[in-house]
């Protein structure tokens, strides 16, 4: 059995949300700076840029630092150390290097953390989970965008994808590390699924707190609040619009992970782990067909070697340890790149034969399709992590709930889950999806602010004659 360091059980997680809501509603100063918070030095700003910066508090936060910056986008924050491009934890590898950068956006950055007993996040040397970043542009458009990181990364991992995009439009921005990060996320819990369940809680907690911070800074509440995210954060955007719709006006799920008892990463990654090595070694038609039957899209075969080593194997083992820790006894997260047929190999994992407790853990984390606010969904046609089948299934779930009017799905021809590396390796096959996210965000604004319906769901074709790195028209 694992030795847990979980900070929040289900009951405790609910208590944190309630406590944060109470703090957010309270008058006067919030608790965030009364826990010995330190304030960062003013950097390349003026008093008028960051007036009353020292008075800002984050409700419920245990630690808080602040900085007045001449540029909140990644161009500026990389130079001042207010972001992290680290490959495994930051935004490294998530975007194409040649993508256009937004103009500088001056404003305030707040960094800190909420109370938590786990310490997987070592950013800033804090060794403390539940870290967050909040950015407040000097020229504010009245809105707020909240995000989480993809995969098992940390709070800055959505900086290029989401933060740069929305700061350039004048939005305030907030992101969380989801309460745990890195390859040992499964150690942060008492019961199977606790670590992922904390992701829900922490995004809700940050949304409530960020709204109060915006009100402090600009002296009025945000007129609109959106939730957006890629991969695991896309799953969270869906979950929030299903379970906390009152906090948001809409959202975007970009390659959002699907989580149901029947269809999830644990239901199809083992198929890849069993069959890809045989396909790579022999070209076996049977192994190839098994991959296609599991949902891996035809045409994505050139990217399978990359996916096998960088996603299929590590994420199968990490998520399986979180959901089903008894599969390999006392060993944590299995045996890397093990061969099918060897003892306790994740390539032979069969979700359908596992105990009822495993299904119960998945049910606790599952999506239902009961969204209550507008949701735009982006999906790469060549995605081998979140397959096109997964996003289509979620759209069908929404339709089964009678809510299809609230969503659109844009399948992007040539889109993948790992565009930075794969676009470089296969420029004639792959296309970057960041400009499609930017166009989708414009469409979400038109939909929720001006009542202009977005285009119907469709395939966004890959037109090689256009600037694929910087342009996409939905």
N, C-alpha and C positions, 0 to 999 in steps of 0.2 A: 504494500500500500504506500501511497505517497505521503510525505511528511509535509502537511500544509502550513502555509504562512498566510492564509486567507485573512484579509482584513474585514470582509463583509460577508456574512451569511445572508440568506434571502431576507430574513426579518431585519437584520441590521441595515441592509441596503435600503429597504423601504424607509427605515427610520432616518437615514441620511437625507433622502429626498424630502421627507416631511420637515425635517429640521431646517434644511436649506430654504424651503418654501416659507417657513416661519420667519427666518432671518431676512429673506427678500422682502417680506411684507412689513417688517418692523421699521419704525421711524428711527432717525438718529443714525449713529455710526454703526456699521456692521462689525462682526467679530473678526474679520480677516486680519486687520492690522494690530489687534490686541494680543496676538500670540507671539510677540517679539519679531514682527516682520522687519525686514531691512529694505531700504529704498535705494535703488540704483542711482548713479550720478546722472545728471542731465548731460545728454550727448548731442552736440550739433543742433541744438534747438534754441529757441528764445522763450522768454517768459510768456509772450503772447501766444506762442505755439502751444504751450503746455501749461496754461494757467491752472493753478490749483491741483497740479499733479499729485502733490503729497497728500491731498485730502481724499483721493480715490481709495475705495475699499472694495474687496470682493467678498460678498456675503458667504460665510461658512469657511473661508479659506484659513489655513493655519499659517501659511507663509506667503509673503507678497513682496516682489521687487518691481520697480517702475523705471522707465527710461523714456526720455524725450528724444525722438529720432528724426533725422531729416528724411529718412526713407524706410518705410515699413515693409516694402516688398523684398523679395529675396536678394535682389541686387544690393540693397543697403544692409539688410540684416546679416548677410554673409560677411560683409566687411566689418561689421561691428560686433559679431559674435552673438547675435540675437536670433539665430536659427541654427539648424543642424542638417547638413547635407549628407551625414554619414550613411553609407550604403545600406546597412541593415536596419538602422533605426530612424534615420532622417529621410529626406526625399531623394536621396541618391538613387539613380537608375529608374526613376519614375517618369521622366520626361525627356524629350529629345533636345539635345544641346542647342540646336539652331533655332529653337522657338523664340519668337519675338518677346522681349521683356517689356513690361509696362513702365510708364514714366514713374519717377519717384513720387511717393505718397508720404508726406510728413505726418507725424502724429505721436501717439503714446503707445508704448508696449508694456503690458503687465504680465509678469511671469510669477507662478507660485504653485502651491499645491493645497489640496484639501486633506483633512485628517485621514490617515490610512496607516495600517500597520505593516504592509508589505513594502519591499525595497528593491524591486526589480529595475526601476528607472534610475539610472546613475547620472542623468543629465544635470549639469551645473554642480556636480559633486554632492547633490542633495541626498542621493540614495533613498529616494522616497517616491512612492507611486502616487497616482492621482494628480500628476502635474498638469498644468494648463498654460495656455498663452491666450491673451486677449489683446487685440489691436484696435486702436481708436483713432481714425484718421482726422486730421484737422478739418478738412472739408468733408463733412458728413452728409450723406443723402437721406438719412432717416431710417435706414435699415440695418439689420443684423443678420449675419450668416454664421451658423454653428456647424462644426464638423468634428469628425474623429479621424484617426489615421487608418490607412489600409493595413491589412495583415496584422502583424504583431509589432508594428513600428510605434513611434512615440509622437508627442504632440506637434512636432514641426513637420511631420511627414506629408501633410496636405498643403504645405506652403506654396509650392509651385502650382499644383492642381487647382486649389480652391482659394487660398488666401490672396495670391497675386491677382487672380481674376476678379474677385469681389472688391478688394481694396481699390483697384483701378476704377471701379464704378462708384466708389464713395461709401461702401458698406463698412460697418464695424465687423470684426471677425473674432471668433473664439474657437479654440480646439483643445481637446483633452487627450491624454495618453490612454484613456479608457480604463485606467485603474490597474493595469498590468501590461507588460510588454516583453518582447524577446522570446527566445526559444524555451524558456522555463515558465511560461504563463500558467501551465497546468499545476505548478506548485502553489499558486495563489488560490487556495480554496479548501474547503472542508468536504463538500459533496461534489460529485461529477456535475459539471456545467456551471459551477459557481463563478469561475473566472469570466466566462462569457456573459453570464447574467450581470456581473458588475459593469460590463461595458454599457448596458442599458442605463443603469443607475447613474453612472458618471456623466454620460452625455445629457441626461435630464438635469442633473445637478448643475452642470456648467451652463446650460441654457437659462435656467432660472436666475443664476447668479449674474450671468453676462447681461441679461436684460436690466438688472438693477444697476450694474456698472454703467451701461449706456445712459440710463436715466440720470445718474450722478454727473456724468461728463457733459451731457448735452441738455440737461434739465427738461427732458421729456422722454417718454418711452419710445422704443422703436415703432415706427408705423407698420413695419412688416418684418417678419423673421422667417428665414429659410434654414432648412437643414440639408446638407449636401455631403456626399462622400463617395469614395472609390473603394471597390472590393469589400472588405469587412465593414468599412464605414458606409458603403452603400446598403449593406444589410441593416446597419443601425438606422439609416435614414428611413428605410421602410418600416422598421420596428417603431420608430418614434411617431410616424404618421398613422400607424395602427393604434398605438397605445397611449401616446401623449399628444394628440392632434391639436389640443388647445394651445400648445406652446408655439405653433408654427402656422405659417400661411401657405406653405408648400415645400417641395423638396426635389432633389435630384439624386437618383441612385445610378451610379456609373459602375457597371459590371458588379452589381451587388450580389454578394454571396447568398445563395438560397439555403434556408434552413427549415426543413420539415422532417418528420420521422421517416418518410419514405425517400426523399431526395435531398441529399446534402453531400458534402465533400467525402464523407466516409462511405457513401453508397457507390461512388464511381471512381475515386482515386485508386482503390485496390485493383480495379480492372486495368488501369494504366500500368500500375506497378507489376502486375503479372504478365501482361501481354507486350508492353513496349520492348523489353529486352529481347524477346524472341523475334519481334518484328524487325528490330534494328539489326539483329544478327543474321537473320535468314530471309527477311522479306515475307514472312508467312502470311498468306492471304487470310487464314483463320484468325491470327492475332490481330491483323489490321481490321478485320470486320468486327471483332470484339470491341475494339477501341471505338469504332464508329457507332456501334450499337449502344455503347455507354454514353454517347453524346458528344464525343470529341469530334469537332467539325472536319469534314472532308476538305482538303486543301491546306490544313494546318500541319501536315506531316513534317515539313522541314523544321518546324519549331519544337517538335516533340523531344528531341535530345536535351534542349535547354530546359524545357518544362520538367522533364524527369528528374534532373539533378537539383534544380533551383526551386521547384514548387511541389510536384507530386509527392516525392519522397519525404521531405521534411515536414510538409503541412499535414500529410496523412498521419505521421507519427505524433506530431504535437497535438493535433485536434483529437486523435484517438485516445491519447493519454488523458486529455481533459475530460472526455465523454465516457470512456471505457477503460479505466486504469488497470483493471484486473486481467485484461487480455494477455499481457506478457508478464504476469506475476509482479514481482517487486521491481523489475527493471523499469526505468523511466524512459518513455518514448522510444522503445523498441530498438531495432537494429538497422542502422542506415544502409540503404541500398542492398538489403538482403535479397537472396534468391528465393523465389517461390519454392516451397517444399521444405525449407529449413525451419526449425522450431520457432514458433511465435513470430513468424515473419509477417509484417503488415501487408505484404503483397497478397497474402492468403486471408486477409481479414474479410469476414462475411457478416455484414451488419444484420442481415435477416435472421441469423442463428444466434445472436447474442441475447443475454438475459433481458427480462422485462425492464430492469432498472436502466438499461441503456436507452431504450425507447422513451422511458419516462424523462430522462435527462434531456433528450432531444425535443420532446414535446414541450417541455418547460421553456425552451429557447426558440420555439418555432414561430414562423410567420404564418399569418392566416389569410392575408389579402384584404382585411377589413380596414383599408386606408380611409381616412376621413378628410384629407386635404389633397390638393393636386400634386401629382408625382410624375415627373418625367424620368424615363429610364433609357440609359445608353448601354449598348451591348456590342462588343466586337464580334464580327462574324468568324474570326479565327481564334477566339479566346479559348485557351486550353486549361484555364484555371476555373473560371466561371463560364460554363459553356452556353452557347445560344439557347440550348434546350432549357437551361435553368431560368433564364429571364422570360422565355415564352411560358414556362410553367407558372411563374409568379403572375404574369399577366392574366393567365387563365384562372388563377386563384382569385384575383381581383374581380374578374368577370363573374365568377361563380357567386361572389358576394353582392352582385348587382351594382358594382361601383366602377365599371369600365369607363364611365364618362370622366373619371378622375385621373386617368393615366394615359400616357402614350409611350410606345416603345420604339426607339430608333436604333436599328441594327446597322452598325457601321461596317461596310465592306472593307476587309483588310485590318480591322481593329483587333488588337491582341491585349493581353494582360500585362505584357512586359515590353512596352513599346520602345523604351530607350535602347535596349540591347538588340531587340529583334528588328527594329527599323534600320539600324546600322548594318545588321547582318543580311537582311532581306529587303532592301529598299524597293524592289519591284513587286513585292508581295504584300508588305505590311504598310499601314498608314497610321500616323499618330492620331489619337482621339481627343487630345486637349482642346484643339480648336472646336471640336464638336460639343464638348462640354461648355465652352464659352458661348456658342450659339444657342445651346439649350438653355443656358441661364437667361439669355435675352428673351427667349420664348416663354420661360417661366414668369419673368417680370410682366411681359405683355398679357399673359393669361390671368395672373393674380391681381394685377394693378388696373389694367385697362379692359379686361374682359375679352381680349382677343384670343380665340381658341388657337392652340398650337396646331401644326400640321398633323394629320392622321398618322398613325403608326406606319412605318415603311422602312425599306432598306435604303440607307444612304450610300450611294454608289461611290466607288473609288475612281475619281477622275484624275489620272496621272498628269493631265495637262495643267492642273491647278497647283497652287502652292499648298501641298498636303500638310506641311509642317505648321502653317499658320492660318489656313482657311478651311472652313467647313460650313456648308449651307444645308440645314435640315429641311 
